[in-house]
Each structure stands twice: as C-alpha cells, then as structure tokens.
Amino acid sequence: MGILARLGWRKRYDRDRAGRKRLLAQFLPVLDNLERALAYDGENIHGLRAGVQQTLKGFEALLASEGVRTISIKGLPFDPRTAEAIGTYDVAGVAENIVVEEAQKGYMLGSELLRPAKVIVASPAESERTPAP
C-alpha cells in the first residue's frame, strides 16, 4: 500500500472517530438525567415523571438530529417491509390487515429501515367471516 493510500485511510479513520466521539458525547446528558431519576428519593412523583418526560424529549431530539424518525403506521394497511405482525385482533368494522395497534415503534434512519414496528393487525370479526364451504 502506498503512502498516499495510507494517509487517506488515516484521514477517514480520524474523521469517523471524531464523528463517533461527537455522537457519544451527545448521549451523556441523557445518561445524567437517567441517573438522577434513579436517585429519586420518593417525595415528588410528579417531579420524577416530568424529569423522565424531559429525558425522553432530549433523547428523541438527539435521535432526530442524527436523522432517525419514527414510523407511524397505525390505521394503515400492514406492510411487512416496515412492520412485523405479532398478533391479530378481531375488530368489527375494520378491514382485514389494517394495523390497529403498535406494540413497539418502528424507526427509519433517513430512507433506511432501522427497526421494524411490532404491530397488531385486524382480522375480520367472527360475525363478518364467511363460512368455509
């Protein structure tokens, strides 16, 4: 490997390492807030809840700044490219294969799936099923 190739590799390594360090440093305030929540003394439950909500907002903002967004699919037809069906409900008045509940949110990183949503899908209600011949 020539010296120029080695220098290019080193620059990429340093740039990637700096980016990773920056990202990890952004997680430290979230970690601090979670540690404070665990040190809760039991006197002000509303203060604890507000603190956890603020920690969640901070974590969501951090993920958004890195291009992560949630997938909102409740009420839409089930799509196995973005969701994993973990169950079905008999739901009157709802078409078959419509997502009726999200058990776990899904996430995208830009245009790539980061994690599929875990969902419950509608199946026809017993009264709406056609009997087998």
Secondary structure as UniProt FT lines:
FT   HELIX           3..38
FT   HELIX           45..65
FT   TURN            66..67
FT   STRAND          68..71
FT   TURN            74..75
FT   TURN            80..82
FT   STRAND          83..90
FT   TURN            92..93
FT   TURN            96..97
FT   STRAND          98..104
FT   STRAND          106..109
FT   TURN            110..111
FT   STRAND          112..115
FT   STRAND          117..123
FT   HELIX           126..128
//
